[in-house]
Amino acid sequence: MTSNPPAETLPAEHDKTGLVVDTGHDMHADHRDPQRQTVHQDLTIGILPLAIASFLVLAFVVAAWTFLAAGAG
């Protein structure tokens, strides 16, 4: 006698298609794929803090030199 088991006891079906779907041909001409973008870093963002730090160090050296030269005379 054949019985139909409940749905909970049936073995799970395996998906043979895979997880990755190729949608590259579906994209618009002006679409940017975030995984294929090149990184463009703005160098002025890094130069500004370096210039400020250099100015502060130079100002401290000039101030120290001035105070030491005035005290020696």
C-alpha positions as a printed Julia matrix, in Angstrom:
73×3 Matrix{Float64}:
  0.0    0.0     0.0
  1.43   3.39   -1.05
  0.96   6.39    1.2
  1.68  10.03    0.56
  3.96  11.39    3.29
  3.33  14.89    4.62
  5.24  17.74    3.0
  7.49  18.2     6.06
  9.04  14.77    5.63
  9.81  15.03    1.93
 13.51  15.48    1.07
 14.52  18.99    0.1
 15.07  19.64   -3.58
 18.49  20.93   -4.54
 18.75  23.91   -6.86
 21.06  22.98   -9.73
 21.18  26.47  -11.28
 23.62  27.99   -8.76
 23.57  31.2    -6.78
 25.21  33.61   -9.23
 23.06  35.06  -11.98
 24.74  36.79  -14.89
 22.96  40.11  -15.28
 25.74  41.95  -17.1
 23.86  41.95  -20.36
 20.72  43.35  -18.66
 22.43  46.54  -17.46
 21.99  49.95  -19.04
 24.85  51.55  -20.93
 25.47  54.14  -18.19
 25.24  51.65  -15.3
 28.22  51.35  -12.98
 28.79  47.96  -11.45
 29.98  48.63   -7.86
 32.24  45.58   -7.91
 34.07  46.7   -11.05
 34.59  50.39  -10.29
 38.07  51.81  -10.02
 38.86  53.86   -6.95
 39.69  57.52   -7.54
 41.1   59.12   -4.4
 41.41  62.87   -4.15
 44.98  63.66   -3.1
 44.13  67.15   -1.85
 42.2   65.55    1.01
 45.48  64.09    2.28
 47.69  67.08    1.48
 45.65  69.61    3.49
 46.17  67.93    6.91
 49.84  67.42    6.05
 50.21  71.12    5.21
 48.47  72.16    8.45
 50.67  69.84   10.53
 53.81  71.1     8.78
 52.81  74.71    9.41
 52.2   74.01   13.11
 55.58  72.29   13.5
 57.34  75.1    11.65
 55.56  77.75   13.76
 56.57  75.94   16.96
 60.21  75.75   15.84
 60.27  79.44   14.91
 58.67  80.41   18.24
 61.1   78.24   20.22
 64.05  79.66   18.27
 62.85  83.19   18.95
 62.47  82.62   22.7
 65.83  80.85   22.98
 67.62  83.56   20.99
 66.08  86.35   23.1
 67.07  84.64   26.35
 70.71  84.05   25.32
 71.46  87.73   24.58
